[in-house]
Amino acid sequence: MARIVVLGAGVAGHTAAMHAKRRLGRAHEVIVVSPNANWNWIPSNIWVGVGKMTAKQVTFPLAPVYKRLGIEYHQAKAVGLLPEGDATDATGAVDIEYTDADRRGQPARLRYDYLINATGPKLRFDLTPGLGPDGHSVSVCTSGHATQASAALDEVIARMKAGRRQTLVVGMGHGACTCEGAAFEYVFNVDHVLREQGVRELADVIYLTNEHELGDFGVGGMVFSQKSGQVTSEQWMQSLFTERGIRVILQAHVTEVAEGVVHYEQIDGTVAQQAFDFAMLLPPFRGVALPTVDRAGTDIADKLFAANGFMKVDADYAAKPYEEWSAKDWPRTYESPVFPNVFAVGIAFAPPHAISRPYQTPSGAPVAPAPPRTGMPSGTQGKVVAQTVVDRIKHNNPTAPARTASMTAMGAACIASIGAGLRTGAAATITMSPIVPDREHFPETGRDPKSTFGEIGLAGHWLKRLLHTLFIYKAKARPGWWLIPE
Ligand SMILES: Cc1cc2nc3c(=O)[nH]c(=O)nc-3n(C[C@H](O)[C@H](O)[C@H](O)COP(=O)(O)OP(=O)(O)OC[C@H]3O[C@@H](n4cnc5c(N)ncnc54)[C@H](O)[C@@H]3O)c2cc1C
């Protein structure tokens, strides 16, 4: 009987565990280790953050689902890795610490034949003084954060209803942030709610970002093919922001969030501050690097993890100038180069390089959007790695060829809702392929013009709402869940 341990029950890990168990049945063990009792459909946190959904609508308890599927679940966090095992047993192991009420703080050591690391991002609010819910800004990264953001938004709306002008800043809380799409979506939802509440004319809404130009999204922007010809994502976004009267601060690294004031610097050397009554600023993401030792107890963490805490996989991590980076550098199998029974998927794997051109301020601060790893690629990687592991177990061949899912051959759709409601909602739907530009196959823009486009309308909102229901249905492992694509 083989044993697969999956670290993390987010989009990538949950998908991997469900597919692995479905294919392996009772003959083999699938174990999930994750610190939160609930699964969270993170994209819908945007709607929680503007009071259109509750935290309950975007989460559900994991334990009953895993029980039904026959997956062993440990509500715990991984705290250490022993890929060569320990003095008593050469089987790989992971050290965990329980987080549930009954066993909180208790340690345990789990052995594995295959390990799938899907621990997602570590939210590093601490890299910017004063950033985040423990400081002076709010976040929508978790359903709890989003609930707080919604309450803070209600307060500024109440003040506007009393006739007071308010300033709302939404964006990125550090120059090296990723996930610009989420901040973009949130600022448009805020704008929509302010209009609904009849207070928009009393609000100064500002989008503050590390992107070099609007529409960069950490993927270097896009060129859309439309009936009228080609249009860049920058032109497209510019018209959206202008139409809605949202002021934009570009190329910014936030240096501090003080009470009611965000301090930032820009790549042209500008050092400035912006007063606010409400600020939703996303944190930079780092990886959940685990202390890792070999059988002798020697630290080998740098063999498995990059300096930013993400796990190194089958990518080319050689340092090169931006112009020399290529699509070929990106991973295909997500297998660790040092331990072929260890994989990292979703946000947990280390991207080989930025997709957007990185800049810095004269003081040396990064203004370099990190590559996004959104839901679709995260889920697909989880599924593909589960298939690799299942192949190896079923054929009793630990070196059987790995399945592949490269972000240079994979498309992604970003549907940014611009408000909720069956009749009043709308969405900006951006589809691109591939996610990582491939200039060898598409010399002009790096992307396939037939599959890269942007659209705005109510239909996109309906699709986004439908995806909310479908992905929660799927994550709950309801009948036929595996037929719903990642
Ligand atoms: C506000 C917001 C909106 C977004 N909107 C969209 C969208 O519209 N479309 C889209 O495609 N993507 C969107 N994304 C991105 C999407 O949420 C991520 O791509 C996706 O969640 C990544 O999946 P993951 O499994 O890698 O990480 P996660 O889903 O974050 O899962 C990580 C898991 O690891 C667990 N974990 C953490 N530490 C440990 C540890 N030490 N041991 C064990 N487990 C651990 C966590 O508890 C969690 O269960 C959004 C992100 C944010 C923040």
The ligand as a Tripos MOL2 file, in Angstrom:
@<TRIPOS>MOLECULE
LIG
   53    58     1     0     0
SMALL
NO_CHARGES

@<TRIPOS>ATOM
      1 C1         -8.5690   37.8880   -3.0810 C.3       1 LIG1
      2 C2         -8.1540   36.9060   -4.1150 C.ar      1 LIG1
      3 C3         -8.9400   36.7460   -5.2440 C.ar      1 LIG1
      4 C4         -8.5740   35.8380   -6.2150 C.ar      1 LIG1
      5 N1         -9.3510   35.6970   -7.3270 N.ar      1 LIG1
      6 C5         -9.0350   34.7900   -8.2590 C.ar      1 LIG1
      7 C6         -9.8600   34.5950   -9.4070 C.ar      1 LIG1
      8 O1        -10.8570   35.2780   -9.5960 O.2       1 LIG1
      9 N2         -9.5180   33.6250  -10.2930 N.ar      1 LIG1
     10 C7         -8.4100   32.8440  -10.0930 C.ar      1 LIG1
     11 O2         -8.1500   31.9750  -10.9190 O.2       1 LIG1
     12 N3         -7.6120   33.0020   -9.0350 N.ar      1 LIG1
     13 C8         -7.8890   33.9580   -8.1180 C.ar      1 LIG1
     14 N4         -7.0790   34.1160   -7.0280 N.ar      1 LIG1
     15 C9         -5.9010   33.2520   -6.8970 C.3       1 LIG1
     16 C10        -6.2880   31.8830   -6.3390 C.3       1 LIG1
     17 O3         -6.9380   32.0430   -5.1240 O.3       1 LIG1
     18 C11        -5.0210   31.0830   -6.1990 C.3       1 LIG1
     19 O4         -4.4820   30.8900   -7.4830 O.3       1 LIG1
     20 C12        -5.2410   29.7060   -5.6070 C.3       1 LIG1
     21 O5         -5.8940   29.7760   -4.3840 O.3       1 LIG1
     22 C13        -3.8960   29.0170   -5.4670 C.3       1 LIG1
     23 O6         -4.1120   27.7240   -5.0130 O.3       1 LIG1
     24 P1         -3.0730   27.0210   -4.0290 P.3       1 LIG1
     25 O7         -3.6540   25.6930   -3.7350 O.co2     1 LIG1
     26 O8         -1.7190   27.1100   -4.5820 O.co2     1 LIG1
     27 O9         -3.0800   27.9380   -2.7230 O.3       1 LIG1
     28 P2         -4.2680   28.1230   -1.6710 P.3       1 LIG1
     29 O10        -5.5740   27.9810   -2.3510 O.co2     1 LIG1
     30 O11        -3.9800   29.3870   -0.9430 O.co2     1 LIG1
     31 O12        -4.0980   26.8900   -0.6760 O.3       1 LIG1
     32 C14        -2.9830   26.7350    0.1660 C.3       1 LIG1
     33 C15        -3.3400   25.7410    1.2450 C.3       1 LIG1
     34 O13        -2.1810   25.4110    2.0000 O.3       1 LIG1
     35 C16        -2.5040   25.4590    3.3740 C.3       1 LIG1
     36 N5         -1.2690   25.6530    4.1500 N.ar      1 LIG1
     37 C17        -0.6060   26.7980    4.4190 C.ar      1 LIG1
     38 N6          0.4720   26.5430    5.1740 N.ar      1 LIG1
     39 C18         0.5110   25.2030    5.3760 C.ar      1 LIG1
     40 C19         1.3940   24.3330    6.0750 C.ar      1 LIG1
     41 N7          2.4750   24.7760    6.7260 N.pl3     1 LIG1
     42 N8          1.1020   23.0090    6.0830 N.ar      1 LIG1
     43 C20         0.0170   22.5270    5.4280 C.ar      1 LIG1
     44 N9         -0.8420   23.3130    4.7470 N.ar      1 LIG1
     45 C21        -0.5900   24.6320    4.7140 C.ar      1 LIG1
     46 C22        -3.5060   26.6030    3.4580 C.3       1 LIG1
     47 O14        -4.2130   26.5720    4.6730 O.3       1 LIG1
     48 C23        -4.3640   26.2790    2.2460 C.3       1 LIG1
     49 O15        -5.2870   25.2520    2.5370 O.3       1 LIG1
     50 C24        -7.4030   35.0570   -6.0490 C.ar      1 LIG1
     51 C25        -6.5990   35.2220   -4.9170 C.ar      1 LIG1
     52 C26        -6.9580   36.1580   -3.9660 C.ar      1 LIG1
     53 C27        -6.0750   36.3350   -2.7510 C.3       1 LIG1
@<TRIPOS>BOND
     1     1     2 1
     2     2     3 ar
     3     2    52 ar
     4     3     4 ar
     5     4     5 ar
     6     4    50 ar
     7     5     6 ar
     8     6     7 ar
     9     6    13 1
    10     7     8 2
    11     7     9 ar
    12     9    10 ar
    13    10    11 2
    14    10    12 ar
    15    12    13 ar
    16    13    14 ar
    17    14    15 1
    18    14    50 ar
    19    15    16 1
    20    16    17 1
    21    16    18 1
    22    18    19 1
    23    18    20 1
    24    20    21 1
    25    20    22 1
    26    22    23 1
    27    23    24 1
    28    24    25 2
    29    24    26 1
    30    24    27 1
    31    27    28 1
    32    28    29 2
    33    28    30 1
    34    28    31 1
    35    31    32 1
    36    32    33 1
    37    33    34 1
    38    33    48 1
    39    34    35 1
    40    35    36 1
    41    35    46 1
    42    36    37 ar
    43    36    45 ar
    44    37    38 ar
    45    38    39 ar
    46    39    40 ar
    47    39    45 ar
    48    40    41 1
    49    40    42 ar
    50    42    43 ar
    51    43    44 ar
    52    44    45 ar
    53    46    47 1
    54    46    48 1
    55    48    49 1
    56    50    51 ar
    57    51    52 ar
    58    52    53 1
@<TRIPOS>SUBSTRUCTURE
     1 LIG1         1 GROUP 0 **** ****
